[in-house]
Amino acid sequence: MKHSVTLKLYASLMEHLPAHAQGHAVTLEVEEGTTPVQLLEGMGVPMAQVHLVLVNGYFVPPSQRHRPLTAGDVLAVWPAVAGG
């Protein structure tokens, strides 16, 4: 069974969004049980560039990124950003 989730990619990761994305976000139909890691890998996002991951506004540490997403979840991802 499939359900909808919203994927938001920021900064250099935005290049991995499909053409129909609106700004930095896209709503996707995913299989039940899909994890943030599986979704990102399926979109071609290099996991080595993934730094900050939030689901519904809450930080998800790397050890918990294999927990399944549920219907209506918003997955937001940022790369490491250097400043100066």
Secondary structure, DSSP 4 states (H G I P E B T S, - for coil): -EEEEEEEE-GGGGGGS-TT-BTTEEEEEEETT--HHHHHHHTT--GGGEEEEEETTEE--GGGTTSPP-TT-EEEEEE-----
